[in-house]
Amino acid sequence: AAGPPFIRYLVFEPDGPFRIELAVPVPAGAGADGAIRTGELPAGRYVAYVHAGAYRATTPDWRGRDLAAAHAAVLAWGQRAGVAWDIRETAEGTLWGARVERYLVGPPREPDPARWRTELLILTADGTGA
């Protein structure tokens, strides 16, 4: 691996279906092998946010401070800031140009969820990212 693993949300509906790609960065020139395929994230400007803490609220003290809350906060900030996301509405749901969770620090290397770090990256449509 040439970096931390990540999930790319292709179709993402907060209370509905989603379609994802599970990925690990590899060195340039690495080839596909059978069921594994290579690809690239689209070029462009991204809004980036680093979430500190648990992936999912499993205790009352994490309620409203997990990854779902982080996604909601980034999208709300984008709406207030006038950011246009690279999205398309399809019959399957909202298709994102690139919406990524990159796992910088987490299990099994760090057992304490308070110390986990997850980077959220969302591609903007028109270069309005900050």
N, C-alpha and C positions, 0 to 999 in steps of 0.2 A: 504494500500500500504506500502511496505517495502523500497521504494525508488522512484525516479522520473520516470515518464512514458518514454517510448522509442519506436522508430520504428526500426524494423529489416528489412532491405532490403534483400529479398531472391533473386530476379532477378532484376538487375538494369542495364539499358542501358541509358546513358546520354540523347540521343535524341530519345529514343524509349520506349518500354513497361517496366513496372516494377511490381513486386509482393512484397507485404509487409506483415508484422505481426505487429499489434498494441499491445503493451504490457505494463504491470505494474508489477514491482517486488512484489512478495507476500512472506510472511514468509514461511520457510521450512515446508513442510507437508500440505500446503494448497491444497485442491483438486479441480478438475474440476467440473463445474456445468452446465449441458445442453450445450449451444453453446460456453461456455467458456472452454478452455483447458489449461493445464499447460505444461510447457516445460522448457528447460534450454538452455542457450547459450553454445556453445561448449567450452571446456577447451582448453587452448593454450596461445600463446603469441599474444598480440594485440598491434597495433600502436594506440595511443590515442592522440587526439588533442582537445583542448577546443576553440570553436569559440565564439567570443564576438560580438554580434550584431544581426541584423534582420535575419529572416529565408529566406526572399525573398526580392530582391531589388525592392522597389516600388517607390523610389525617386532617382534622379541622384546621390546624394551623397553616396548611398549604392551600386551603380553599381560596380560589381567586388569584393564586400565585404560581400556577403551573403553566405548562406549555400552551394549553388552550387559551388561558388568560393572556399570555404573551402574544399569541397570534392576534387575538381580538384587540389588544392594545396597539399593536403595530398598524393594523387595518384602520382603527379609529384615528390614530395619529395621521395616517395617510389621507384620510378623508378630510380632516381639519386642515391639513397642509396643501390640499389640492393635488395630491399625487394621483396620477392615472396609472393603474396597474396594467400589465400586459396580460389581459384575459379575454376569453371569448366564451359566450354562452352557447352551450350545445344541448342536445336532447339528453345527454348523460349528466350534465351539470356544468359548473364553471370550470373551464379548461384554462389552466395557468401556464403562461409562457415559461416561468420558472418560479417555483415556491419551494424552498429548500430548508430542511433542518439539518444542520451539520453538528455532529456530536463531538465537541472539543474535549470535554472531560466528563466521564461517566463510568458506569459499571463496565467491566469488573475491576478496573484500575482504581476507582474511587468509590468506596462503599457508602459514604455519607451523601445523601441526595442534596443537602444544602450546598455542597461544593461542586455539584455538576454544573457544566457550562454548555449551553446549546446555542449555536448561532442560527438565527432566522435570516434568510435572504429572499427577497421578493423582487423580481424583475419589474421595472417600470416600463410603461408603454412609450413615453415620449421624452425621456431624459430628465424627468423632474425629480429623480431620486436625490436624497440628501445623504 
